[in-house]
């Protein structure tokens, strides 16, 4: 993986065409390719990053990311911007390695969405000069936690700014894949997660409409 342009194109091809993109990325991990060359080492760090067993029974951030990417591949055709959507799925938790800490016995990664936006810009800038594409992926990563914040009426919710930067349907689709890309996903849990996404969309639209009055 010394030719960055070629590798970028290869990543792009597998994200856009594979039914199960994780197969390609896990092979790169197995070969050690993600531990050698920047910026791909940023992905390699995900393997070393633990997560809360309660919210992520599947294991570390890499495992979760691969599950999200495979979920995203299933929904790829539903996206209005499938390339941005798939890259956002791959990079959505890039901020976790530097934000993950143990607080009062719990593993947290506060503000990984905000840091993730900045890291995505660094990651993609090393591979492409397409600024519109870089910005679009970075914004999707920045707002991927809003489903939780909006549904639970948390103070971190910022629907107005979010909708100025991303389309509601796109961020909702990414959030769906993020929530379904986890271990021990039963039919009941999946139905609950889909219900949360629907609630997120409804509450976001309501806030938007109230803001226009």
C-alpha positions as CSV (number, residue, x, y, z in Angstrom):
1,X,0.0,0.0,0.0
2,X,2.7,2.5,-1.0
3,X,0.7,4.0,-3.9
4,X,-1.9,6.1,-2.1
5,X,-3.9,7.0,-5.2
6,X,-4.1,3.4,-6.2
7,X,-5.1,2.3,-2.7
8,X,-7.7,5.1,-2.5
9,X,-9.3,3.9,-5.8
10,X,-9.2,0.3,-4.5
11,X,-10.9,1.3,-1.2
12,X,-13.5,3.2,-3.3
13,X,-14.2,0.3,-5.6
14,X,-14.8,-2.2,-2.7
15,X,-17.0,0.3,-0.8
16,X,-19.1,0.9,-3.9
17,X,-19.3,-2.6,-5.4
18,X,-18.9,-5.3,-2.7
19,X,-21.9,-6.9,-1.0
20,X,-19.7,-7.5,2.0
21,X,-16.9,-4.8,2.0
22,X,-15.5,-6.0,5.4
23,X,-13.9,-9.0,3.6
24,X,-11.5,-6.7,1.7
25,X,-10.7,-4.5,4.8
26,X,-10.2,-7.5,7.1
27,X,-7.8,-9.0,4.7
28,X,-5.8,-5.7,4.7
29,X,-5.8,-5.9,8.5
30,X,-4.7,-9.5,8.5
31,X,-1.8,-8.6,6.1
32,X,-0.7,-5.8,8.5
33,X,-1.3,-3.2,5.8
34,X,-3.2,-0.9,8.1
35,X,-0.3,-0.6,10.5
36,X,2.3,0.6,8.0
37,X,1.3,3.7,5.9
38,X,-0.4,6.9,6.9
39,X,-3.3,7.7,6.8
40,X,-4.4,4.0,6.8
41,X,-2.7,3.7,10.3
42,X,-5.7,5.7,11.5
43,X,-7.9,2.7,10.7
44,X,-5.4,0.3,12.3
45,X,-5.9,2.2,15.6
46,X,-9.5,1.2,15.7
47,X,-8.5,-2.4,16.5
48,X,-6.8,-1.2,19.7
49,X,-9.8,0.8,20.8
50,X,-12.3,-0.9,23.2
51,X,-15.9,-0.1,23.6
52,X,-18.6,-0.4,26.2
53,X,-19.8,-4.0,26.3
54,X,-23.3,-2.7,27.1
55,X,-23.6,-0.7,23.9
56,X,-21.2,-2.7,21.8
57,X,-21.2,-6.4,22.7
58,X,-19.5,-7.1,19.3
59,X,-16.1,-5.8,20.6
60,X,-13.6,-3.2,19.6
61,X,-14.2,-0.2,17.2
62,X,-12.8,-2.1,14.2
63,X,-15.3,-4.9,14.5
64,X,-18.1,-2.4,14.9
65,X,-16.9,-0.4,11.9
66,X,-16.8,-3.5,9.7
67,X,-20.3,-4.4,10.8
68,X,-21.5,-0.9,10.0
69,X,-19.8,-0.9,6.5
70,X,-21.5,-4.2,5.7
71,X,-24.9,-2.8,6.8
72,X,-24.2,0.3,4.7
73,X,-23.6,-1.9,1.7
74,X,-27.1,-3.3,2.1
75,X,-28.6,0.2,2.1
76,X,-26.2,1.8,-0.4
77,X,-28.8,2.1,-3.2
78,X,-31.1,4.0,-0.8
79,X,-28.6,6.8,-0.5
80,X,-28.7,9.9,-2.7
81,X,-24.9,10.1,-2.3
82,X,-23.8,6.5,-2.0
83,X,-20.0,7.3,-2.3
84,X,-20.2,9.8,0.5
85,X,-22.4,7.5,2.5
86,X,-20.1,4.5,2.2
87,X,-16.9,6.4,3.1
88,X,-18.7,8.0,6.1
89,X,-19.7,4.5,7.3
90,X,-16.0,3.4,7.1
91,X,-14.7,6.5,8.8
92,X,-17.5,7.4,11.2
93,X,-15.7,6.4,14.4
94,X,-12.2,7.6,13.4
95,X,-12.3,9.9,16.5
96,X,-12.7,7.1,19.0
97,X,-9.1,6.1,19.5
98,X,-8.2,9.6,20.8
99,X,-11.4,10.1,22.9
100,X,-11.9,6.7,24.5
101,X,-11.4,6.8,28.2
102,X,-12.6,4.9,31.3
103,X,-14.7,7.2,33.4
104,X,-16.1,5.8,36.7
105,X,-15.6,2.3,35.4
106,X,-17.3,2.9,32.1
107,X,-15.8,3.2,28.7
108,X,-16.8,6.4,27.0
109,X,-15.8,8.3,23.8
110,X,-17.3,11.8,24.3
111,X,-17.0,14.1,21.4
112,X,-15.6,11.5,19.1
113,X,-18.0,12.8,16.4
114,X,-16.5,16.3,16.6
115,X,-12.9,15.1,16.6
116,X,-13.8,12.5,13.9
117,X,-14.8,15.3,11.5
118,X,-11.3,16.8,11.8
119,X,-9.6,13.5,11.4
120,X,-11.7,12.5,8.4
121,X,-10.4,15.7,6.7
122,X,-6.8,14.7,7.4
123,X,-7.4,11.1,6.3
124,X,-9.0,12.0,3.0
125,X,-6.8,15.0,2.2
126,X,-3.9,12.6,2.1
127,X,-5.7,10.6,-0.6
128,X,-7.6,13.0,-2.7
129,X,-7.9,16.7,-3.6
130,X,-11.7,16.6,-4.0
131,X,-12.6,19.1,-1.4
132,X,-16.4,18.8,-1.9
133,X,-16.2,15.1,-1.3
134,X,-13.9,15.4,1.7
135,X,-16.3,18.0,3.3
136,X,-19.4,15.9,2.6
137,X,-17.9,12.8,4.3
138,X,-16.6,14.9,7.2
139,X,-20.0,16.5,7.8
140,X,-21.7,13.1,7.9
141,X,-19.2,11.9,10.5
142,X,-19.7,15.1,12.5
143,X,-23.4,14.6,12.8
144,X,-23.7,10.8,13.1
145,X,-24.5,10.9,16.8
146,X,-27.4,13.3,16.5
147,X,-29.9,10.5,16.5
148,X,-29.1,9.7,20.1
149,X,-29.0,13.3,21.1
150,X,-32.3,14.3,19.4
151,X,-34.3,11.2,20.5
152,X,-33.2,11.5,24.1
153,X,-33.6,15.3,24.1
154,X,-30.0,15.8,25.1
155,X,-28.4,19.3,25.2
156,X,-25.9,18.2,22.4
157,X,-28.7,18.1,19.9
158,X,-28.4,20.7,17.2
159,X,-30.9,20.0,14.5
160,X,-30.7,23.5,12.9
161,X,-26.9,23.3,12.2
162,X,-27.1,19.7,11.3
163,X,-29.6,20.2,8.6
164,X,-27.6,23.1,7.2
165,X,-24.7,20.7,6.6
166,X,-26.3,17.3,5.8
167,X,-29.5,15.9,4.5
168,X,-31.8,14.4,7.1
169,X,-32.4,11.2,5.1
170,X,-28.7,10.7,4.6
171,X,-27.7,11.1,8.2
172,X,-30.7,9.0,9.3
173,X,-29.5,6.2,7.0
174,X,-26.0,6.3,8.3
175,X,-27.3,6.3,11.9
176,X,-29.5,3.3,11.1
177,X,-26.4,1.3,9.9
178,X,-24.4,2.5,12.9
179,X,-27.1,1.2,15.3
180,X,-27.7,-2.0,13.5
181,X,-24.0,-2.8,13.1
182,X,-23.6,-4.2,16.5
183,X,-23.5,-7.6,18.2
184,X,-26.4,-9.5,19.6
185,X,-28.8,-7.8,17.2
186,X,-32.2,-9.6,17.7
187,X,-35.3,-8.9,15.7
188,X,-36.8,-7.0,18.6
189,X,-33.7,-4.8,19.0
190,X,-33.6,-4.1,15.3
191,X,-37.2,-3.1,15.4
192,X,-36.5,-0.8,18.4
193,X,-33.5,0.8,16.5
194,X,-35.6,1.4,13.4
195,X,-38.2,3.0,15.6
196,X,-35.6,5.3,17.1
197,X,-34.5,6.4,13.6
198,X,-38.1,7.1,12.7
199,X,-38.5,9.1,15.9
200,X,-35.3,11.0,15.0
201,X,-36.6,12.0,11.6
202,X,-40.0,13.1,13.0
203,X,-38.5,15.1,15.8
204,X,-36.0,16.7,13.5
205,X,-38.7,17.7,11.0
206,X,-40.8,19.1,13.9
207,X,-38.0,21.2,15.2
208,X,-37.3,22.5,11.7
209,X,-40.9,23.4,11.1
210,X,-41.2,25.1,14.5
211,X,-38.1,27.1,13.7
212,X,-39.7,28.4,10.5
213,X,-42.7,29.8,12.3
